[in-house]
């Protein structure tokens, strides 16, 4: 009888440990098991350098969605964003690619406009600003200094 209770305790402990590891993996890995609510909007950038799928979409520093897909369309970068339900974007919203800190990860910053018409699922944000490339700025500065000599 004692032998079965010890084996039962070990079995319960192992099952609990596996369940805890699965829970932590899902939470820390930010895995969504049942999908995510929201609607999709698109933005076309001349360059989405440094932006990744899964990057946050923010309004006033608050996460309002995520970048779902980045694809090439007509030699431009088309970014598909999932916006959380309840976040209404005016049609004159401006989308900018910004970095967190000096050399941090890129994210999309949305600046809502004042229009009464809101974007619906599948609409495009027409006003966009691409990311600023530090390498391009440095090369422009270096080459402008060489020309002055």
Wavefront OBJ file of the C-alpha trace (Angstrom):
o trace
v 0.000 0.000 0.000
v 2.831 2.414 0.852
v 4.522 1.652 -2.449
v 1.450 2.726 -4.480
v 1.068 5.992 -2.571
v 4.725 6.905 -3.177
v 4.372 6.134 -6.886
v 1.153 8.156 -7.003
v 2.864 11.148 -5.371
v 5.759 10.973 -7.836
v 3.306 10.764 -10.743
v 1.319 13.774 -9.508
v 4.558 15.722 -9.035
v 5.728 14.897 -12.592
v 2.354 15.872 -14.125
v 2.332 19.126 -12.137
v 5.916 19.882 -13.261
v 5.103 19.281 -16.938
v 1.982 21.466 -16.663
v 4.022 24.255 -15.037
v 6.679 24.089 -17.780
v 4.008 24.200 -20.499
v 2.342 27.209 -18.862
v 5.637 29.097 -18.544
v 6.604 28.294 -22.135
v 3.320 29.677 -23.435
v 3.388 32.799 -21.231
v 7.057 33.696 -21.710
v 7.026 32.818 -25.400
v 3.938 35.004 -25.903
v 2.218 32.151 -27.748
v -1.434 32.656 -28.579
v -3.323 29.366 -28.494
v -6.749 30.538 -29.615
v -5.847 33.434 -31.899
v -6.151 37.085 -31.085
v -9.030 39.468 -31.445
v -8.756 42.606 -33.512
v -8.847 43.852 -37.057
v -6.221 44.307 -39.742
v -4.952 47.518 -41.308
v -2.133 47.954 -43.801
v 0.568 50.574 -44.268
v 3.026 50.938 -47.149
v 6.551 52.166 -46.343
v 9.445 52.937 -48.654
v 11.590 50.981 -46.162
v 10.769 48.891 -43.106
v 14.398 48.310 -42.168
v 14.725 46.778 -38.691
v 10.996 46.126 -38.258
v 10.055 42.509 -37.498
v 6.885 40.481 -37.474
v 5.580 40.560 -33.911
v 6.847 44.095 -33.281
v 4.463 46.262 -31.258
v 2.163 48.910 -32.719
v 1.813 51.798 -30.261
v -0.363 54.842 -29.767
v 0.899 57.354 -27.178
v 3.330 54.738 -25.831
v 0.582 52.158 -25.238
v 0.529 48.918 -27.221
v -2.475 48.959 -29.561
v -1.564 45.974 -31.720
v 1.198 43.996 -33.394
v 2.891 43.684 -36.766
v 1.590 40.475 -38.347
v 3.207 40.292 -41.821
v 5.813 42.317 -43.717
v 5.837 41.761 -47.469
v 7.150 43.324 -50.652
v 4.606 45.026 -52.922
v 5.523 47.260 -55.883
v 9.081 47.678 -54.539
v 7.706 48.974 -51.243
v 7.284 47.332 -47.882
v 3.659 46.464 -47.070
v 3.059 46.003 -43.353
v -0.037 44.181 -42.117
v -0.942 45.170 -38.553
v -3.454 43.616 -36.175
v -5.111 46.362 -34.142
v -6.856 45.452 -30.885
v -10.633 45.571 -30.727
v -11.841 48.832 -29.229
v -8.996 50.880 -30.738
v -10.559 53.059 -33.423
v -8.172 54.679 -35.887
v -9.232 57.763 -37.852
v -8.627 57.518 -41.594
v -5.998 60.290 -41.421
v -3.782 58.362 -38.983
v -0.028 58.642 -39.594
v 2.111 55.486 -39.208
v 5.816 55.910 -38.414
v 8.542 53.355 -37.836
v 10.456 54.338 -34.710
v 13.098 52.738 -32.535
v 13.003 52.146 -28.818
v 16.070 53.999 -27.583
v 19.143 54.808 -29.679
v 19.771 51.334 -31.092
v 16.705 49.515 -29.812
v 14.121 47.436 -31.600
v 11.815 49.042 -34.121
v 8.085 49.472 -33.617
v 5.258 51.281 -35.375
v 3.994 54.474 -33.822
v 0.504 55.570 -34.820
v -0.509 59.223 -34.586
v -4.303 59.397 -34.879
v -5.720 62.304 -36.837
v -8.942 64.216 -36.328
v -11.184 62.625 -38.940
v -14.617 61.310 -37.949
v -14.284 58.399 -40.401
v -12.502 55.390 -38.902
v -10.478 52.677 -40.611
v -12.169 49.322 -41.041
v -10.773 45.821 -41.400
v -8.524 45.676 -44.479
v -8.149 49.460 -44.953
v -4.810 51.175 -45.595
v -3.081 53.935 -43.701
v -2.003 56.321 -46.443
v 0.346 58.651 -44.507
v 3.538 56.829 -43.511
v 7.076 57.703 -42.431
v 9.850 55.083 -42.867
v 12.517 54.394 -40.288
v 15.598 56.572 -40.094
v 18.730 54.613 -40.949
v 21.647 55.523 -38.691
v 24.073 54.050 -41.243
v 22.761 56.344 -43.991
v 23.019 59.409 -41.749
v 26.601 58.563 -40.790
v 27.637 57.924 -44.407
v 26.090 61.224 -45.532
v 27.968 63.044 -42.792
v 31.284 61.316 -43.539
v 31.057 61.873 -47.300
v 29.983 65.504 -46.881
v 33.046 66.069 -44.668
v 35.344 64.511 -47.309
v 33.950 66.738 -50.062
v 34.666 69.843 -47.997
v 38.403 69.096 -47.830
l 1 2 3 4 5 6 7 8 9 10 11 12 13 14 15 16 17 18 19 20 21 22 23 24 25 26 27 28 29 30 31 32 33 34 35 36 37 38 39 40 41 42 43 44 45 46 47 48 49 50 51 52 53 54 55 56 57 58 59 60 61 62 63 64 65 66 67 68 69 70 71 72 73 74 75 76 77 78 79 80 81 82 83 84 85 86 87 88 89 90 91 92 93 94 95 96 97 98 99 100 101 102 103 104 105 106 107 108 109 110 111 112 113 114 115 116 117 118 119 120 121 122 123 124 125 126 127 128 129 130 131 132 133 134 135 136 137 138 139 140 141 142 143 144 145 146 147 148 149
